[in-house]
Amino acid sequence: MYRRKKSFIIKLFIFLMLMLLSAGVVYYLLEAYRVENVYVEGNVHYTQEEIEGFVMSGRLGDNSLYLSLKYKNKDITDIPFVDVMNVDILSPDTIKITVYEKALAGYVAYMDSYMYFDKDGYVVECSDVKTVGVPQITGLSFEQVVLGEQLITDDTEIFNRILNITKLLNKYEIVSDKIYFHSNGELTIYFGSVKVNLGDDDKTLEDKIMLLPVFIPDLEGKSGTLQMENYDENGGKYTFKPD
């Protein structure tokens, strides 16, 4: 009887010690890994404060260890324009949130909304906000514009061309308002009140676009057309025709 009672007391003591130890470990993890500093990179559509709000919401939203496990290359389905987010612990109280946004080729205006599509022409987001760095695509006719479905057009190669143009604009840090595709294959890019005609020769497209950072600042405040249809590898002669 005495031995059984003693054995019970020992087991109870061990259990209480384990519970106390577990509580101590949990308390340590909650306090030591409480987030005080946050770095965000890769975000374009959202501010750092908005990304922090997305990631650090809910229970344990301020615990770096929990967040690093929750957002380990996590696919995002409930935040427009974001494909994947990852949280790395730089120190127990400091995290880095890396945002991988969806690769957008352009957008079309449709029923008071902006329908953003990827390199294959699939509509990936519908928004009422214009995104800097993503051009509006005009001059094309689509049979349907449905979120999650591919834009249907007669020219199946047009999306490769759109993506190529978008990449070139990003490469040379050029932000355009609109890209217009003419029915004859020619291309016009809009910068406010200035139109730039680039012709229909995609082989010389980069040679022309790389010159835009030189020309566009000089045309700021003006209205008209910069005619760059013709290209000469020895030095093109481009003219500006005021409206």
C-alpha positions in Angstrom: 0.0 0.0 0.0 2.8 2.4 1.0 4.8 1.4 -2.1 1.9 2.1 -4.4 1.2 5.4 -2.8 4.9 6.3 -3.1 4.9 5.2 -6.7 1.9 7.4 -7.4 3.5 10.4 -5.7 6.6 9.9 -7.8 4.7 9.6 -11.0 2.6 12.7 -10.2 5.8 14.6 -9.4 7.3 13.6 -12.7 4.1 14.5 -14.5 4.0 17.9 -12.8 7.6 18.6 -13.6 7.1 17.7 -17.2 4.1 20.0 -17.4 6.1 22.8 -15.8 9.0 22.2 -18.2 6.6 22.2 -21.2 5.0 25.4 -20.0 8.4 26.9 -19.6 9.5 25.9 -23.1 6.2 27.3 -24.6 6.7 30.6 -22.7 10.3 30.8 -23.9 9.3 30.2 -27.5 6.5 32.8 -27.3 8.7 35.4 -25.7 12.1 34.8 -27.4 10.5 34.5 -30.9 8.2 37.5 -30.6 8.6 39.6 -33.8 10.0 43.1 -33.3 11.5 43.7 -36.7 10.2 42.9 -40.2 11.9 43.2 -43.6 9.8 42.8 -46.8 11.2 42.3 -50.3 9.7 41.5 -53.7 6.5 43.5 -53.1 5.3 45.8 -55.8 1.5 45.8 -55.6 1.3 46.1 -51.8 3.1 48.2 -49.2 5.2 46.7 -46.5 2.5 47.5 -44.0 -0.1 45.6 -46.1 2.2 42.5 -46.5 2.8 42.5 -42.7 -1.0 42.7 -42.2 -1.5 39.7 -44.5 1.2 37.5 -42.9 1.1 38.5 -39.2 -2.7 38.2 -38.7 -4.4 35.8 -36.4 -3.2 33.8 -33.4 0.6 33.5 -33.1 0.9 36.1 -35.9 3.7 37.7 -34.0 5.8 34.6 -33.5 8.7 34.2 -35.9 9.1 30.5 -35.5 5.4 29.8 -36.2 5.4 32.2 -39.2 8.5 30.5 -40.7 6.8 27.2 -40.6 3.4 28.5 -41.8 4.9 30.4 -44.8 7.5 27.9 -46.0 7.2 28.6 -49.7 3.5 28.7 -49.2 1.3 29.1 -52.3 -1.1 32.1 -51.8 -4.7 31.8 -53.0 -6.4 34.6 -51.1 -4.2 37.6 -51.9 -4.5 39.1 -55.4 -1.3 39.4 -57.4 0.7 37.3 -55.0 1.8 33.8 -56.0 4.1 32.6 -53.1 5.3 34.1 -49.9 8.2 32.9 -47.7 9.2 33.9 -44.2 12.8 33.5 -43.0 14.1 34.0 -39.4 17.0 36.4 -39.4 17.1 36.4 -35.6 14.5 35.3 -33.1 12.9 38.7 -33.1 13.5 39.5 -36.8 12.0 38.1 -39.9 12.2 38.6 -43.7 9.1 38.2 -45.8 9.9 37.4 -49.4 7.0 38.0 -51.8 6.8 36.4 -55.2 4.2 38.1 -57.2 2.4 36.7 -60.2 4.1 37.3 -63.6 1.8 39.7 -65.3 2.1 40.5 -69.0 -0.5 43.1 -69.2 -4.2 44.0 -68.6 -7.3 44.8 -70.6 -10.1 47.0 -69.4 -13.4 45.1 -69.2 -16.7 46.2 -67.6 -15.2 48.9 -65.4 -12.5 46.4 -64.2 -8.9 45.7 -65.1 -8.3 42.1 -66.1 -4.7 41.1 -65.6 -3.3 38.2 -67.6 -0.1 36.2 -67.6 2.4 35.2 -70.4 0.0 32.6 -71.7 -3.0 34.8 -71.8 -4.7 33.4 -68.8 -6.6 36.0 -66.8 -5.1 35.7 -63.3 -6.7 38.7 -61.5 -9.6 41.1 -61.7 -9.0 44.4 -60.0 -10.3 48.0 -59.9 -6.7 49.2 -59.3 -4.2 50.0 -62.0 -0.8 48.6 -61.4 2.3 50.6 -62.1 4.6 48.8 -64.5 1.9 46.6 -66.1 0.7 48.2 -69.4 -2.8 48.3 -70.7 -3.2 46.3 -73.9 -5.4 47.7 -76.6 -6.2 47.1 -80.2 -7.0 43.4 -79.7 -10.4 41.8 -79.9 -11.1 39.0 -77.4 -14.1 36.6 -77.6 -14.2 36.3 -73.8 -12.6 37.8 -70.7 -13.2 35.4 -67.8 -11.2 35.1 -64.6 -9.1 31.9 -64.6 -9.6 31.3 -68.3 -7.4 32.1 -71.3 -8.1 35.2 -73.5 -9.3 33.9 -76.8 -7.9 35.8 -79.8 -7.2 35.0 -83.5 -3.5 35.7 -83.0 -2.1 32.8 -80.8 1.4 34.3 -80.8 0.3 37.7 -79.5 0.9 36.9 -75.8 4.5 36.0 -76.5 4.9 39.3 -78.2 3.2 41.2 -75.3 5.5 39.4 -72.8 8.6 40.2 -74.8 7.6 43.9 -75.0 6.8 44.0 -71.2 10.2 42.4 -70.4 12.0 44.9 -72.5 10.3 47.8 -70.9 11.1 46.5 -67.4 14.7 45.8 -68.5 15.2 49.4 -69.4 13.1 50.7 -66.5 10.5 52.2 -68.7 6.9 52.6 -67.4 4.3 53.0 -70.2 0.6 53.7 -69.9 -0.6 51.7 -72.8 0.5 49.4 -75.7 -1.6 49.5 -78.9 -1.5 46.8 -81.5 -2.5 47.9 -84.9 -4.3 45.5 -87.2 -1.3 45.7 -89.6 1.1 44.4 -86.9 2.6 47.8 -86.0 3.1 48.7 -82.4 2.5 52.0 -80.6 3.4 52.7 -77.0 1.8 55.5 -75.0 3.5 57.7 -72.4 1.0 60.2 -71.3 0.3 62.5 -74.3 3.3 61.1 -76.2 2.8 58.2 -78.6 5.8 56.2 -79.9 5.4 54.3 -83.1 7.8 51.4 -83.2 6.7 49.7 -86.4 6.2 46.0 -86.9 9.7 44.7 -86.9 10.3 42.8 -83.7 13.9 42.1 -84.6 14.8 45.7 -84.0 12.4 46.3 -81.2 15.0 46.2 -78.4 17.3 48.6 -80.3 14.5 51.1 -80.4 13.2 50.6 -76.8 16.7 51.0 -75.3 16.7 54.5 -76.8 13.4 55.6 -75.1 15.0 56.6 -71.7 16.9 59.1 -73.7 14.0 60.5 -75.8 11.1 60.4 -73.3 12.4 62.9 -70.7 12.9 65.5 -73.5 9.3 65.0 -74.6 7.8 65.4 -71.1 4.9 67.9 -71.2 4.5 67.7 -74.9 1.8 66.0 -77.0 2.5 64.2 -80.3 4.0 61.2 -81.9 7.6 60.0 -81.9 8.1 58.2 -85.2 10.5 55.3 -84.7 9.2 52.9 -87.4 12.4 52.9 -89.4 15.6 51.6 -88.0 19.1 52.0 -89.2 21.9 50.0 -87.4 24.2 52.9 -88.2 22.0 55.4 -86.4 18.3 55.8 -86.8 16.7 59.2 -87.7 13.6 59.6 -85.6 11.3 62.5 -85.7 8.7 63.9 -83.3 5.5 65.2 -84.8 3.5 67.4 -82.5 -0.3 67.1 -82.4 
